[in-house]
Amino acid sequence: MGKLTFIETPIKDLLVIEPKVFGDNRGYFLETYNQNDFIEAGLNLKFVQDNESRSIKGTLRGMHFQKNHPQGKLVRAQSGEVFDAVVDIRKGSETFGKWYGVHLSGENKKMLYVPEGFAHGFLVLSDYAVFVYKCTDFYHPEDEGALIWNDETVNINWPVTDTQVLLSAKDSAAQTFNEFLRKL
C-alpha cells in the first residue's frame, strides 16, 4: 500500500490526494509524489516542469489553461492556505462547465491532481502562500487562455468578495465562459 490516498471528486479524473505524514518531535516527512502510487491509481503521468509562486492574501491567480498544449497539474500549498478551483473545459465531458474547489494548505498537506482540459486557479486566504505544482507539459505563453474568475455562468463559490481580490491585468481581462464557448 502506498503513502498517498487518492480521493475521487464529483468530476471524473479530478482527484484530491492526501499524503501519509510521518511526524515526531523533530518535525515531519511525507511523499508529495510517488510514481508507483500514481500508476497504481491509474495515473501513468510524465511530469516535465515544476513551478512555484509566492503570493499575498487576496491574490487570485487564474482561471488559466493552455489551448493546444493542455497541462495536467499536481498542485499543493507548501505553506499558507489557498482555495483552489478548477473548471472542466473538456469537450464532451459529462461535467463540462462544472467547477470544483478545495482548501489546500501547508497544514492539511492535501494536493489536487488536475487533469488536462481544466481551467485552474487559486485564491490566497492566509497572509501569504507558497504554491507549488508539477506539470505534464511545458508552459507555452502563446498558447495560454483564461476564464474570468467570477464568471456568472460557472458561478464558482469563492470564499471572498470582489473588493478583496488582487488580480493581474491579464486575469482581469480574461474571457467569460460564454466567450470561451463561442470559440470552440
C-alpha positions as CSV (number, residue, x, y, z in Angstrom):
1,M,0.0,0.0,0.0
2,G,1.3,3.4,-0.9
3,K,1.8,6.5,1.1
4,L,-0.7,8.5,-0.9
5,T,-4.5,8.3,-0.7
6,F,-6.4,9.2,-3.9
7,I,-9.9,10.6,-3.3
8,E,-12.4,10.9,-6.2
9,T,-14.3,14.1,-6.6
10,P,-17.7,14.7,-8.3
11,I,-15.7,15.5,-11.5
12,K,-14.3,12.4,-13.4
13,D,-10.5,12.2,-13.3
14,L,-10.1,15.1,-10.8
15,L,-8.5,13.7,-7.6
16,V,-7.8,15.1,-4.1
17,I,-4.6,13.4,-2.8
18,E,-3.8,13.0,0.8
19,P,-0.2,12.0,1.7
20,K,0.6,10.0,4.8
21,V,2.5,12.2,7.2
22,F,5.2,10.7,9.4
23,G,5.8,13.0,12.3
24,D,7.7,13.1,15.6
25,N,9.3,15.6,17.9
26,R,11.7,16.7,15.2
27,G,9.1,17.5,12.6
28,Y,7.6,15.5,9.8
29,F,8.2,13.7,6.5
30,L,5.9,13.0,3.6
31,E,6.0,12.0,0.0
32,T,4.4,14.5,-2.4
33,Y,4.8,12.3,-5.4
34,N,5.5,8.6,-5.9
35,Q,5.3,7.2,-9.5
36,N,4.3,3.7,-8.3
37,D,1.4,5.1,-6.2
38,F,0.2,7.2,-9.2
39,I,0.4,4.3,-11.6
40,E,-1.5,2.1,-9.1
41,A,-4.2,4.8,-9.0
42,G,-4.4,4.7,-12.9
43,L,-2.3,7.8,-13.4
44,N,0.7,7.0,-15.7
45,L,2.0,10.5,-16.0
46,K,5.2,12.2,-17.0
47,F,5.8,15.5,-15.3
48,V,8.2,17.8,-17.2
49,Q,8.1,21.1,-15.2
50,D,7.8,22.2,-11.6
51,N,6.6,25.7,-10.7
52,E,6.4,27.7,-7.5
53,S,4.8,31.0,-6.7
54,R,4.5,33.1,-3.5
55,S,1.5,35.4,-3.2
56,I,0.0,37.6,-0.6
57,K,-3.5,37.4,0.9
58,G,-6.3,38.1,-1.6
59,T,-4.3,37.3,-4.7
60,L,-6.3,35.3,-7.2
61,R,-4.3,33.6,-10.0
62,G,-6.5,32.0,-12.7
63,M,-8.5,30.6,-14.2
64,H,-5.7,29.5,-16.5
65,F,-5.4,26.8,-19.2
66,Q,-3.4,26.1,-22.4
67,K,-5.4,25.7,-25.6
68,N,-3.3,23.3,-27.7
69,H,-0.8,22.1,-25.1
70,P,-3.0,21.3,-22.1
71,Q,-1.2,20.6,-18.9
72,G,-2.1,18.1,-16.2
73,K,-1.1,19.5,-12.8
74,L,-0.3,18.2,-9.4
75,V,-0.9,21.2,-7.1
76,R,-0.4,22.0,-3.4
77,A,0.1,24.8,-1.0
78,Q,3.6,24.3,0.5
79,S,2.8,27.0,3.1
80,G,-0.2,29.1,3.9
81,E,-3.7,28.4,2.7
82,V,-5.4,28.7,-0.7
83,F,-8.8,27.9,-2.1
84,D,-8.1,26.0,-5.3
85,A,-10.7,25.9,-8.0
86,V,-11.0,24.2,-11.4
87,V,-13.5,24.2,-14.2
88,D,-13.9,21.3,-16.6
89,I,-13.4,22.6,-20.1
90,R,-13.1,19.1,-21.8
91,K,-15.3,18.9,-24.9
92,G,-17.8,16.1,-24.5
93,S,-17.2,15.6,-20.8
94,E,-20.3,14.9,-18.7
95,T,-19.2,17.6,-16.3
96,F,-18.2,20.2,-18.9
97,G,-18.6,23.7,-17.4
98,K,-18.8,22.4,-13.8
99,W,-16.4,23.6,-11.2
100,Y,-14.8,22.0,-8.1
101,G,-13.0,23.7,-5.2
102,V,-10.9,22.6,-2.3
103,H,-8.9,24.2,0.5
104,L,-5.2,23.3,0.2
105,S,-2.7,24.4,2.9
106,G,0.7,23.7,4.4
107,E,-1.2,22.4,7.4
108,N,-3.6,19.9,5.8
109,K,-1.0,18.9,3.2
110,K,-3.7,17.9,0.6
111,M,-2.9,18.0,-3.1
112,L,-5.1,18.2,-6.1
113,Y,-4.5,16.3,-9.4
114,V,-5.9,18.5,-12.2
115,P,-6.1,16.5,-15.4
116,E,-5.5,18.1,-18.9
117,G,-8.5,20.0,-20.1
118,F,-9.3,22.1,-17.0
119,A,-9.1,25.8,-16.3
120,H,-7.3,26.2,-12.9
121,G,-6.9,29.0,-10.4
122,F,-6.4,29.7,-6.7
123,L,-7.1,32.3,-4.1
124,V,-4.7,33.0,-1.2
125,L,-6.6,33.0,2.1
126,S,-3.6,33.3,4.5
127,D,-1.2,36.3,4.8
128,Y,0.8,34.7,2.1
129,A,1.1,31.3,0.5
130,V,3.7,29.3,-1.4
131,F,2.0,27.3,-4.1
132,V,3.9,24.6,-6.0
133,Y,2.8,22.4,-8.9
134,K,4.1,19.8,-11.3
135,C,3.0,19.9,-14.9
136,T,2.7,17.3,-17.6
137,D,3.6,19.7,-20.4
138,F,5.7,22.8,-20.7
139,Y,4.3,26.2,-20.5
140,H,3.7,27.9,-23.9
141,P,2.9,31.6,-23.3
142,E,1.5,32.0,-26.8
143,D,-1.0,29.1,-26.1
144,E,-2.4,30.4,-22.8
145,G,-6.1,31.1,-22.2
146,A,-8.0,32.2,-19.2
147,L,-11.6,32.3,-17.9
148,I,-12.6,35.2,-15.7
149,W,-12.6,34.2,-12.1
150,N,-16.1,35.5,-11.2
151,D,-18.0,34.3,-14.3
152,E,-21.7,34.2,-13.6
153,T,-22.3,31.1,-15.8
154,V,-19.7,28.9,-14.0
155,N,-20.5,30.6,-10.7
156,I,-17.6,29.4,-8.5
157,N,-18.3,29.9,-4.9
158,W,-15.1,31.7,-3.9
159,P,-14.7,32.5,-0.2
160,V,-14.2,36.2,-0.8
161,T,-15.9,39.4,-2.1
162,D,-14.8,41.2,-5.3
163,T,-13.2,44.0,-3.3
164,Q,-10.8,41.6,-1.6
165,V,-9.3,40.1,-4.8
166,L,-6.0,41.1,-6.2
167,L,-5.7,40.3,-9.9
168,S,-3.1,40.7,-12.6
169,A,-4.0,42.8,-15.6
170,K,-4.1,39.7,-17.7
171,D,-6.5,37.9,-15.3
172,S,-8.7,41.0,-15.0
173,A,-9.2,40.9,-18.8
174,A,-9.9,37.1,-19.1
175,Q,-12.8,35.9,-21.2
176,T,-16.2,34.8,-19.9
177,F,-17.3,31.1,-20.2
178,N,-19.7,32.1,-22.9
179,E,-17.0,33.8,-24.9
180,F,-14.9,30.6,-24.5
181,L,-17.9,28.6,-25.8
182,R,-18.1,30.7,-28.9
183,K,-14.5,29.9,-29.8
184,L,-14.9,26.1,-29.5
